[in-house]
Amino acid sequence: MDVLENAWENENWSAYRERYNKKEIFTDSNQYVEILPSRSGLPTIRIKTEASGLVFLHSSVDPVKEAARIAAGMEAKAGTAIIVYGLGLGYLAEALLERFEEKVSLFIIEPDRAVFCQAMRNRDLRHVLCSDRVYIQVGGAIREIWDKFFIFYDTARYTGVVMAGLPGYQTVYGEHHLEVIRTVKAIVDSKLFNLVTMTHYGPNMISNAILNLWDYYKHPGVRTLYGKFTGVPAIIVSAGPSLNQNISLLREAKGKAVIIAVGTAAKALQQHNIVPDFLVSIDSHPLNYEHFKNVVTEQIALIADMQSHHMILKTFKGPEFVAERTVVSSWLDGIVEDKGFNESGGSVANSAMVAAYKMGAAPIVFVGQDLAYAHDGHSHATGTNWENRVYTGGENLNYFYVKANDGGQVLTDRTFNQFRIFFENWIREKGDREYINATEGGAYIAGTKVMTLRDVIDQYCRKPVEVQAIIRQAQDSFSEPPVAPLTERLQLRLRDAKRAGLAAKTAIKRLNQLETACKKQQIPLMQKYLGSVRKIYKRCERDQYICPLAECFDHYDIHGVFYRTYQADYAGDDDFRAAIEDYKVYYVVLKEGAAIIRELIEVCIKEIEQNEEEKNEPV
């Protein structure tokens, strides 16, 4: 095949726009990408680089044979996701699609838009662009790659991840290639972390979000604080073991910085007579409420995610600011203002940092943010509920060493590491602030400046700041809305929950009838009951309010159902009995979850009614 400039451009772009719902067409005016004929006559790409000179992304001899050789050296069973670094002119993608069966998917990252434009001009790529087995990410922005692969990688669908790529790409885009590998690994870890989180905490998260609806409705959102502390130093106080070393210094920063503490650190601070300006809560677990018990909160403001344990919001004495976090908040669309949202990697300290950033604070200072174990194995500071937690098991699959703030190595675990990765990604993308790690111990967070807290206070905390006045002003700017719209909306969701439960009950009945009809080979009845089940399933899929939440009450079983469904598909297994049993599991979870949601809504409505009665009682 000769090089045919622009021969396929219109057809390729048309296919790309339709497949990816894109309106734009990338353009390039570069001089560093060349399309040349290889010795075999097929087009290849040569890149002009400052570091390595002229580099071929594909073989200059025969790019098809090169791609076939790479594909032949790989193993990928059904259910594997192959991450291909570099589309180039599509030879490797074609070889992988031919080498592996239809149950293997490709996630292709083309880091260079100029290369992509040349590929669209010079080869017919419609079979790759239109394939349901292929997702193509164009552009090298790590955040965008993270977002797209995070959506793509389904832990129920994919059993593993394999990396693939061309040597030329690794030469030209070496550092970016390594960053992509780290990103893919971090996303896989994050997905597994989320799976474990939803399995263990999903019911608590949904239950507390519903029980918090009244507090969420009647309190100002964290958004009212955004931009209110522009240029003010913020100190994020976490509960790592290094907090023991410098906790007393925080007293000097009071009134000269905004002090934002995680709930876990509240009791340790109180023991040292230090009153933070904010306490932050995101955790729905009952143990999270224990961190707040017996803490004097009249002079502290609370920033709480919607799924925080409901007793924290109901017993807190100071000002409260709420933040969105769960699907439950969509129940109130149109009747509440935008409350604001603080992104998180799973750690309350992540959320505290994001809140500080959105408040406009600068610099943002970390204290007690070890993200690692102390040399004696402690995970938390003295005075916290976790002060006696000690790990002494050494390094293994889940515990490993990372770079420390002092330049050495420190032991961390997968969870701490996930939190650290969030910090690093945020700092890399939001580099318009200075981030200072004044933990004086623990793991190094890339992008931070390491200082002692003493030096931070001396250098940055020198001007008085009316923190409490700013908080009061934000609180006073909010007017509590009338209760009627909320109760009306809750009645609608109550009706939806009853309908979802009834639909699930009907589906279980039809599945039992389907099973009997299958055993007796009663084809008309099989079609009838199967059609009924499919109709119910589609109705559940369209439900955006109840069914997605009901599934969370037994995330493990739901995940298992989808996982086994994919596995059966990969194996070509059409065992109807197993499929019916799995769908029974799904609808039992749905029925029970809908019943729990109904009860929680009723509790919420009753609380509102009691509150209104108390307000109307004569003094």
C-alpha positions in Angstrom: 0.0 0.0 0.0 1.4 3.4 -1.0 1.2 6.5 1.1 -2.1 8.2 0.2 -2.3 11.6 1.9 -5.9 12.5 2.9 -7.3 9.4 1.2 -9.4 8.3 4.2 -9.7 11.5 6.2 -13.4 12.3 5.8 -14.5 8.7 6.3 -12.4 8.3 9.4 -13.5 11.5 11.0 -17.1 10.7 10.3 -16.8 7.3 12.0 -14.9 8.9 14.9 -17.5 11.5 15.5 -20.4 9.0 15.4 -18.7 6.4 17.6 -17.5 8.9 20.3 -20.2 11.5 20.0 -17.6 14.2 19.2 -18.2 17.3 17.3 -14.7 18.7 17.0 -12.0 17.6 14.5 -8.4 17.9 15.7 -6.1 20.0 13.6 -2.4 20.1 13.5 0.2 22.3 11.9 3.3 20.6 13.2 6.5 19.8 11.4 7.7 17.0 13.6 5.5 14.2 12.4 6.4 12.6 9.0 4.5 9.9 7.1 7.0 7.8 5.1 6.7 4.6 3.1 8.3 1.6 4.9 10.4 -0.9 2.9 7.3 -3.0 2.5 5.4 -0.1 1.0 3.1 0.4 4.0 3.1 3.9 5.6 5.0 4.4 8.8 5.6 7.4 11.1 8.8 9.2 11.9 9.0 11.7 14.7 11.6 14.5 15.1 12.6 14.8 18.7 15.1 17.0 20.5 16.3 14.2 22.8 16.5 11.3 20.5 16.6 12.8 17.0 14.6 11.0 14.4 12.5 8.1 15.8 10.2 5.7 13.9 7.0 4.9 15.9 6.4 1.9 13.7 9.0 -0.3 12.0 10.6 1.3 9.0 10.8 -2.1 7.4 7.4 -3.7 7.9 5.0 -2.2 10.5 2.5 -5.0 10.1 5.0 -7.8 10.9 6.3 -5.7 13.9 2.7 -5.4 15.2 2.0 -9.1 14.6 5.2 -10.1 16.5 4.2 -8.0 19.5 0.7 -9.4 19.6 2.0 -12.9 19.3 4.1 -12.5 22.3 1.2 -11.5 24.5 -1.4 -13.5 26.5 -4.8 -12.2 27.2 -7.7 -14.5 28.2 -11.4 -13.6 27.8 -12.3 -10.7 30.1 -8.9 -9.0 29.8 -8.6 -5.3 29.1 -5.5 -4.5 27.0 -4.1 -1.0 27.5 -2.4 0.0 24.3 -0.1 3.0 24.6 -0.1 4.5 21.1 -2.5 4.1 18.3 0.0 5.3 15.7 -1.3 4.2 12.3 -3.4 1.4 13.8 -1.2 -1.6 13.0 -0.9 -2.8 16.6 -4.6 -2.3 17.3 -5.4 -4.4 14.2 -3.0 -7.1 15.2 -4.5 -7.3 18.7 -8.0 -7.4 17.4 -7.1 -10.3 15.1 -4.9 -12.1 17.7 -7.5 -12.2 20.5 -11.1 -13.2 20.7 -14.1 -10.8 20.9 -14.2 -11.0 24.7 -10.9 -9.1 24.9 -11.2 -5.3 24.8 -8.7 -2.6 23.9 -8.3 0.8 25.7 -6.0 2.8 23.3 -4.2 5.9 24.4 -2.8 8.1 21.7 -0.9 10.8 23.5 -0.1 12.9 20.5 -3.0 14.6 18.6 -0.7 15.3 15.7 0.0 11.6 15.2 -3.7 10.9 15.5 -4.5 13.5 12.7 -1.9 11.8 10.5 -3.4 8.4 11.1 -6.9 9.7 10.2 -5.5 11.0 6.9 -3.4 8.1 5.8 -5.1 4.8 6.7 -8.6 3.4 6.7 -9.2 3.0 10.4 -13.0 2.7 10.4 -12.9 -0.9 11.6 -10.9 0.1 14.6 -12.8 3.4 15.3 -16.2 1.7 15.1 -15.3 -1.5 17.0 -17.3 -2.0 20.2 -14.2 -3.8 21.6 -12.1 -0.6 21.3 -12.1 2.7 23.2 -9.6 5.4 21.9 -8.5 8.2 24.2 -6.8 11.0 22.2 -4.6 13.4 24.1 -2.0 13.0 26.8 -3.6 14.9 29.7 -3.3 12.5 32.7 -6.5 13.8 34.3 -8.5 13.1 31.1 -6.9 9.6 30.8 -7.8 9.0 34.4 -11.4 10.0 33.9 -11.9 8.0 30.8 -10.2 4.8 32.0 -12.0 5.0 35.4 -15.3 4.8 33.5 -14.0 2.1 31.1 -12.6 -0.2 33.7 -15.5 -2.2 35.2 -14.3 -4.7 38.0 -17.2 -6.9 37.2 -16.5 -7.1 33.5 -12.7 -7.3 33.4 -10.6 -10.0 35.1 -7.2 -8.4 34.4 -5.2 -5.7 32.7 -2.4 -6.1 30.2 -0.2 -3.3 28.9 0.9 -3.2 25.2 2.8 -0.7 23.1 5.4 -0.1 20.4 9.1 0.5 21.3 9.1 3.7 19.3 6.4 5.2 21.5 8.4 4.4 24.7 11.4 6.2 23.2 9.6 9.3 22.2 7.1 9.6 25.0 9.1 7.8 27.7 8.1 9.8 30.8 4.5 10.1 29.8 4.4 6.4 29.1 5.6 5.7 32.7 3.1 8.1 34.1 0.3 6.3 32.2 1.4 3.0 33.6 1.3 4.5 37.1 -2.1 6.0 36.4 -3.6 2.7 35.2 -2.2 0.9 38.2 -3.7 3.6 40.5 -7.1 3.4 38.8 -7.2 -0.4 39.2 -6.3 -0.1 42.8 -8.8 2.7 43.2 -11.6 0.6 41.7 -10.8 -2.3 44.0 -10.7 0.1 46.9 -14.1 1.5 45.9 -15.5 -2.0 45.5 -14.3 -2.9 49.1 -15.7 0.4 50.3 -19.1 -0.1 48.8 -19.2 -3.7 50.0 -18.5 -2.7 53.6 -19.9 0.8 53.8 -22.5 1.1 51.0 -25.5 0.4 53.3 -24.2 2.9 55.9 -23.6 5.6 53.2 -27.1 5.4 51.7 -28.8 5.1 55.1 -27.1 8.1 56.5 -27.6 10.2 53.4 -31.3 9.6 53.6 -31.4 10.2 57.4 -29.5 13.5 56.8 -31.9 14.8 54.2 -33.5 17.2 56.7 -30.1 18.6 57.9 -28.9 18.8 54.3 -31.9 20.8 53.3 -31.9 23.3 56.1 -28.2 24.1 56.4 -26.0 26.1 54.0 -23.8 24.3 51.6 -20.0 24.4 51.8 -20.2 26.4 48.6 -21.1 29.5 50.7 -17.5 29.3 52.0 -15.9 29.1 48.6 -13.6 32.1 48.0 -14.2 33.5 51.5 -10.6 32.8 52.7 -8.7 33.9 49.6 -5.0 34.3 50.4 -5.4 33.1 54.0 -3.1 30.2 55.1 -5.0 27.0 55.7 -3.7 24.3 58.0 -5.1 20.8 57.4 -4.8 18.9 60.7 -4.9 15.1 60.3 -4.4 12.4 62.9 -1.2 10.7 61.8 1.3 9.8 64.5 3.6 12.7 63.7 1.0 15.0 65.1 2.4 14.2 68.5 5.5 16.2 67.7 4.0 19.6 66.7 0.3 19.6 67.8 1.0 22.2 70.5 2.3 24.7 67.9 -1.2 24.9 66.4 -2.3 27.1 69.2 0.0 29.9 67.8 -1.6 29.6 64.4 -5.1 30.2 65.8 -6.5 33.5 64.4 -3.7 33.8 61.9 -4.7 30.9 59.7 -7.9 28.9 59.1 -7.4 25.6 60.9 -9.3 22.7 59.3 -9.2 19.4 61.2 -10.4 16.0 60.3 -12.8 14.5 62.8 -10.3 11.8 63.9 -8.0 14.6 65.3 -10.8 16.3 67.3 -10.1 14.7 70.6 -6.4 15.0 70.4 -6.8 18.7 69.7 -9.2 19.1 72.6 -6.7 17.5 75.0 -4.3 20.3 74.0 -6.9 23.0 74.4 -6.8 23.8 70.7 -10.0 24.7 69.0 -10.0 24.3 65.2 -12.1 26.5 63.0 -13.6 23.6 61.2 -14.1 19.9 61.7 -14.6 17.8 58.6 -16.6 14.6 58.3 -17.3 12.3 55.3 -17.5 8.9 56.9 -20.8 7.1 57.4 -19.5 4.4 59.7 -20.8 4.5 63.3 -17.2 4.6 64.5 -16.9 8.0 62.9 -19.4 9.4 65.3 -17.2 8.2 68.2 -14.6 10.7 67.1 -17.1 13.5 67.8 -18.5 12.3 71.1 -17.7 14.4 74.1 -16.0 17.1 71.8 -17.1 20.6 72.7 -18.2 22.0 69.3 -20.0 25.3 70.1 -17.0 27.3 68.7 -16.3 25.0 65.8 -17.9 24.9 62.4 -18.7 21.5 60.7 -18.2 20.6 57.1 -20.0 17.4 56.5 -20.7 15.3 53.5 -24.2 14.1 53.0 -23.4 10.5 53.9 -21.7 11.3 57.2 -23.0 9.5 60.2 -26.3 11.2 60.9 -25.7 11.6 64.7 -22.8 13.9 63.9 -25.0 16.4 62.2 -27.8 16.0 64.8 -25.6 16.6 67.8 -23.2 19.2 66.5 -23.6 22.5 68.3 -21.7 24.9 66.0 -22.5 26.1 62.5 -22.9 23.4 59.9 -22.1 23.4 56.2 -23.1 20.4 54.1 -21.7 19.0 50.9 -23.1 16.7 48.2 -21.7 13.2 47.9 -24.3 10.6 47.0 -27.1 10.0 44.5 -29.6 10.8 47.3 -28.9 14.5 46.8 -30.5 14.2 43.3 -33.8 13.6 45.2 -33.8 17.3 46.0 -32.9 18.7 42.5 -34.8 21.9 41.9 -35.8 22.6 45.5 -32.3 23.2 47.0 -29.4 25.4 46.0 -26.1 23.9 44.8 -24.6 22.9 48.1 -21.1 22.4 46.7 -19.0 19.3 46.4 -15.6 18.4 47.8 -13.8 15.8 45.8 -12.0 13.0 47.7 -9.9 9.9 47.2 -11.6 8.3 50.2 -9.9 10.2 53.0 -11.5 13.0 55.0 -8.1 14.8 54.7 -8.5 14.8 50.9 -11.9 16.5 51.3 -10.4 19.0 53.8 -7.7 20.0 51.4 -10.2 20.4 48.5 -12.4 22.5 50.8 -9.4 24.7 51.7 -8.5 25.1 48.0 -12.1 26.1 47.0 -12.2 28.5 49.9 -9.3 30.3 48.2 -6.8 29.5 51.0 -3.1 29.8 50.3 -0.8 28.3 51.2 -2.3 24.9 52.1 -0.4 23.3 54.9 -0.5 19.6 55.9 0.0 18.6 59.5 -0.3 15.1 60.9 -0.6 13.8 57.3 1.7 10.8 57.6 -0.1 8.4 55.2 2.3 5.9 56.7 3.2 4.1 59.9 5.5 5.5 62.5 8.7 3.6 63.2 7.0 1.9 66.2 4.1 0.9 64.1 1.5 3.4 65.2 -1.0 4.6 62.6 -2.5 7.5 64.6 -1.6 10.2 67.1 -2.0 10.0 70.8 -5.4 11.1 72.1 -7.3 9.8 69.1 -9.7 6.8 69.2 -7.1 4.9 67.1 -4.1 5.7 69.3 -3.5 2.1 70.1 -3.6 0.8 66.6 -0.1 -0.6 65.8 1.2 -2.6 62.8 4.4 -4.6 63.2 4.0 -7.2 60.5 6.6 -5.8 58.1 6.5 -5.6 54.4 4.2 -7.8 52.2 1.7 -7.4 49.4 -0.5 -4.9 51.2 2.3 -3.1 53.2 5.2 -1.6 51.4 7.8 1.2 51.6 7.6 4.6 49.9 9.7 7.7 49.9 9.5 9.5 53.3 9.5 13.3 53.9 13.0 12.9 55.5 14.4 11.4 52.3 14.4 7.8 53.6 11.7 5.2 53.3 8.6 4.7 55.4 6.1 1.8 55.6 2.6 2.5 54.2 -0.3 0.4 53.0 -2.7 0.3 50.0 -5.3 2.5 51.6 -2.9 5.2 52.8 -1.2 5.1 49.3 -4.5 5.6 47.6 -5.0 8.8 49.7 -1.5 10.0 48.8 -2.1 9.5 45.1 -5.2 11.6 45.3 -3.2 14.4 46.9 -0.5 14.2 44.3 -3.0 14.2 41.4 -4.8 17.2 42.8 -1.6 19.1 43.5 -0.3 18.4 40.0 -3.5 19.7 38.4 -4.2 22.6 40.8 -0.7 24.0 40.9 -1.8 27.6 41.3 -1.3 27.3 45.1 1.6 26.5 47.3 1.2 23.2 49.2 3.4 22.7 52.2 3.9 19.4 54.1 4.6 20.3 57.7 3.9 16.8 59.0 7.6 16.3 60.1 7.3 12.6 59.4 5.4 10.2 57.2 5.3 9.7 53.4 6.4 12.3 50.9 3.6 13.9 48.9 4.9 14.9 45.4 4.4 18.5 44.7 4.6 19.7 48.3 7.3 21.8 49.9 8.6 20.1 53.1 8.9 22.5 56.1 8.6 22.3 59.8 5.4 23.7 61.3 7.5 26.2 63.3 8.9 27.6 60.1 5.4 27.7 58.5 4.0 29.7 61.4 6.9 32.1 61.5 6.8 32.7 57.7 3.1 32.6 56.8 1.0 33.0 60.0 1.8 36.6 60.8 -1.4 38.6 60.1 -4.6 38.3 62.2 -7.6 36.8 60.3 -11.2 37.1 61.4 -12.0 33.5 60.7 -15.1 33.3 63.0 -16.5 36.5 61.5 -16.2 35.1 58.0 -17.9 31.8 59.1 -20.8 33.8 60.7 -21.2 35.9 57.6 -21.4 32.8 55.4 -23.9 31.2 57.9 -26.1 34.4 58.0 -26.2 34.7 54.2 -28.3 31.5 54.1 -32.1 31.5 54.7 -33.7 28.2 55.8 -36.2 27.2 53.0 -39.8 26.3 53.7 -40.4 22.7 54.7 -43.3 21.9 52.3 -41.2 21.3 49.2 -39.0 18.8 51.0 -41.9 16.8 52.4 -43.6 16.7 49.0 -40.4 15.4 47.4 -40.0 12.8 50.1 -43.5 11.6 49.5 -42.7 11.1 45.8 -39.6 9.1 46.7 -41.6 7.0 49.2 -44.0 6.2 46.4 -41.1 5.3 44.1 -39.6 3.0 46.7 -42.9 1.1 47.1 -43.1 0.7 43.3 -39.5 -0.6 43.1 -40.2 -3.1 45.8 -43.4 -4.3 44.1 -41.6 -4.6 40.7 -38.8 -6.7 42.3 -41.3 -8.9 44.0 -43.1 -9.4 40.7 -39.8 -10.2 38.9 -39.0 -12.9 41.5 -42.4 -14.5 40.9 -41.9 -14.4 37.1 -38.4 -15.9 37.4 -39.8 -18.8 39.4 -42.5 -19.3 36.7 -39.8 -19.0 34.0 -37.7 -21.7 35.7 -40.7 -24.1 35.8 -41.5 -23.4 32.1 -37.9 -24.0 31.1 -37.8 -27.3 32.8 -41.0 -28.3 31.0 -39.9 -26.8 27.7 -43.0 -24.7 27.5 -41.7 -22.3 24.9 -44.7 -19.8 24.8 -44.7 -19.5 28.6 -40.9 -19.1 28.6 -41.2 -16.2 26.1 -44.0 -14.7 28.1 -42.2 -14.7 31.5 -38.9 -13.7 30.0 -40.5 -10.8 28.3 -42.1 -9.7 31.6 -38.7 -10.0 33.4 -37.0 -7.9 30.7 -39.7 -5.3 30.9 -39.2 -5.0 34.7 -35.4 -4.9 34.3 -35.6 -2.0 31.8 -37.9 -0.2 34.2 -35.3 -0.6 36.9 -32.6 0.6 34.6 -34.5 3.8 34.0 -35.1 4.4 37.7 -32.6 7.0 38.8 -33.8 7.4 42.4 -34.4 4.1 44.1 -32.9 1.1 42.3 -29.3 2.4 42.2 -29.5 2.9 45.9 -31.2 -0.4 46.7 -28.4 -2.2 44.9 -25.9 -0.7 47.4 -27.4 -2.5 50.3 -25.8 -5.7 49.1 -23.1 -4.5 46.7 -21.1 -7.8 47.1 -24.0 -9.9 45.8 -24.9 -7.5 43.1 -21.2 -7.3 41.9 -21.2 -11.1 42.0 -24.2 -11.3 39.8 -22.7 -9.1 37.1 -19.3 -10.8 37.4 -20.8 -14.2 36.9 -22.9 -12.9 34.0 -19.8 -11.7 32.2 -17.9 -14.9 33.0 -20.7 -17.0 31.6 -20.7 -14.9 28.5 -16.9 -15.3 28.1 -17.2 -19.0 28.5 -20.3 -19.3 26.2 -22.2 -20.8 29.0 -26.0 -20.7 28.6 -27.0 -22.5 31.8 -30.4 -21.0 32.2 -30.7 -22.3 35.8 -27.6 -20.4 36.9 -28.8 -17.3 35.1 -32.2 -17.4 36.7 -30.7 -17.9 40.2 -28.5 -14.9 39.7 -31.4 -12.7 38.6 -33.3 -13.9 41.6 -30.4 -12.7 43.8 -30.5 -9.4 42.1 -34.2 -8.9 42.6 -34.1 -10.1 46.2 -31.5 -7.5 46.9 -33.6 -4.9 45.1 -36.7 -5.8 47.0 -35.0 -5.7 50.4 -33.1 -2.5 49.6 -36.3 -0.8 48.5 -37.9 -1.8 51.8 -35.1 -0.3 53.8 -35.2 2.9 51.8 -38.9 3.1 52.4 -38.4 2.8 56.1 -35.6 5.4 56.1 -37.8 7.9 54.2 -40.6 7.4 56.7 -38.2 8.1 59.6 -37.0 11.3 57.8 -40.6 12.4 57.3 -41.5 11.7 60.9 -38.5 13.8 62.1 -39.5 16.7 60.0 -43.1 16.5 61.3 -41.9 16.4 64.9 -39.6 19.4 64.3 -42.5 21.4 62.9 -44.7 20.5 65.8 -42.1 21.6 68.3 -41.7 24.9 66.4 -45.4 25.6 66.5 -45.8 24.7 70.2 -46.6 27.8 72.4 -43.7 29.0 74.5 
